[in-house]
Structure formats: C-alpha cells, structure tokens
Amino acid sequence: MVREKQAVDDSSGVAALRATLAQKILAHMPADGAEPTSIPGLRLYKRSAPTACTSANYEPELIVFVQGEKRIELGGTPLVCNASSFLLTSVDLPVMSQVTQATPQKPILALLQKLDMAVVREILSQDEFLSNAPATRVRGMTVGTTTPELLEACIRLVDLLDSHGQSIFLSNLIQREIIYRILRAPQGGHLRAIATLGEQSNRSAKAVAWLRDNYAKPLRIEELASVAQMGVSTFHHHFRTLTAISPLQYQKQLRLHVARERMLLGGLDATSAAFEVGYESASQFSREYSRYFGQPPKRDVKQRRQMNHEADHE
C-alpha cells in the first residue's frame, strides 16, 4: 500500500512538472512552429493540430515533449513520442514525421536542445562514466521516459528566457546538466557510443557526417568505409544499425530533402535542383522524388508553399 501511494505521488509530481514546463513554453510560443530562442542551441516547438506524415531531417538533438503526441518512423521502425517522452537523436537522420495528437486548446509542446558532442565528451570524461564501456551497436535515434530531474532542469533553462544578463552563463551550466541527465538514463548509451572516439558507432557517425557534407558527389562505398576505418562489409552492417538504412538510401533521401529545400526556399525549378544535388538525370530525380514524397516535384512544392502560406495566416 505504501509503495502504491508513493507511485501515485511520484506520478502526480511528474505531471505537475510537465504542466509547469508546458505553461512556460506556451508563454514564449504565441504561434505554431519551431522557434529559436535567445539561448544558443535551444528551440521551442508548438503545433495546434495534427499534421500529415512528412519527411524531415533530424540533427543531433534532444527533444523533450510535455504535451501532445508525435509519431516518427526511422527506416520502417515507428517511434511514438508523447507527453512523458524524450527523443534522443545522436546523428543526422532522415525520417518520416507526423503530429498525431494536438488541438488549439492542447497543442503539442516540446523543448529542443541541440547536442554538442564536444560537451558530451567533456562530461563523459568524469570519473563516474569512465568505468562503463559504451554500447557497441546502437541506433542513432531512441525514445526515453522523462524524469523529474530532467524536467526540473528544462524548466530552469526556459526560465532564463525571462532573465537579463544571466542567460548565457547559466544556460551553459543547465545545458550541461541536461546532457548529464540523459547520459545517466538508460538511453544514455546511445549518445555515449556516438561520442566516444574510436568506437564503431563513432566511426560510423563520421561516415554519416561525410555523406552530409558530400551528398552531391558520386557514392563510393570503399571511400566511405575508409572514412569509418572499417572493411566494406563491416561498415555496411554498422551503418545500417546506426541509421536503419543503407548508405545509398541515406544519400538518396538526403539529396531529395536538400533538393526540396532548394525549390521551396531558393526558387529553383526541379531540373536545376536535381543537378545541384548530384543527379545526372532529371527524369530519374522526378521518379525518385515522386516515390519518396508521394507526388511530383512541381506539385509537391506548390502544395507545401500553400500549406506554409495558410499556416502564416492562421
């Protein structure tokens, strides 16, 4: 009976912390979107209605959800993030993303903290982490359950948005605490493996970074395996473990994402965008774009612009 009462008390305490953080995020988010703040690396997120399933690129980041629900699919594996969840992404990953629960009265709300691997490695150098070996095979994205300590740190970080002259110094300390809390969580091994120099996951992450910087170049697996300092077959295995897709699929999805952004924001036509991201055939680009995004480039871009226009005038 005592244990049951303690569990109820703990649950209500976490719920109260989530509600507090939700109120503070709402105070800084009058409109929907993912907005940067005055604190480096910190963004706040709000959506007031469910969205269609769309492709997105997720960078190394911690997302702490406090309200609503979002479904993310990585390489065919669904991950559901709700009010009690955090999403940890340790490498750049192409995913399919959809807000599944959100209303104007109760929008989906989240805090997004960019991850600095140099800071992660600095924290991992502390004695308490030295005795634990990192996991050898990890996925680059995982979902965990938020703790009271993590929520309290997030609340203190958002509170700094209302302070003057303190935010930069104190935010650095709190952001380090947040990373510390994640490294102490069961999912911390995912981040530890990517940050630990010399580990296979870290070497695979170097190949991911190389692909992101050189997506327009022809893909040569031997060269990519050399970047990761692995044999070709070993590299293929560890790359797929980390990203849930093959190097060729990763490059293709990355090219399509970049081309879409160039058309949306840069005003390029489909042919120009195709050649700019490395395609040699405009017709092949159009086929692969239609297969991935569900419709041809011109129609997709027109629809996306219309959606953005409507969102701006809500």
Number of C-alpha atoms within 10 A of each C-alpha: 6 6 8 9 10 11 12 11 12 13 12 12 13 19 16 13 20 24 15 15 25 22 15 15 22 17 9 15 17 9 15 20 16 16 15 13 13 12 19 14 15 20 20 22 23 23 22 19 18 17 14 11 15 14 18 16 14 17 15 19 20 23 22 29 27 28 23 24 21 20 16 21 16 19 17 11 9 13 16 16 25 23 21 18 20 25 23 25 22 28 25 20 24 23 19 18 21 18 22 19 19 20 13 10 8 15 23 27 30 27 24 22 22 17 22 16 16 10 16 19 16 11 17 19 12 10 9 10 14 10 8 11 11 20 16 14 18 22 21 25 24 18 18 17 17 21 16 16 14 20 21 16 17 22 21 15 22 22 15 18 17 11 9 8 8 11 19 14 10 14 21 15 12 17 24 18 17 21 22 17 17 23 19 13 15 10 18 19 20 25 30 26 25 30 24 19 12 12 17 24 30 21 25 28 25 18 22 24 15 14 20 16 10 14 19 19 12 10 15 10 16 14 12 22 20 14 18 25 17 17 13 15 12 13 24 18 15 23 27 18 17 25 24 21 19 17 21 13 14 21 22 21 22 22 23 23 19 18 27 25 15 19 20 16 11 11 13 16 16 22 18 15 24 27 15 16 21 17 20 12 11 15 13 12 25 19 13 18 24 15 11 16 16 12 16 17 24 13 11 17 20 12 13 13 13 12 11 10 11 10 12 11 6 7
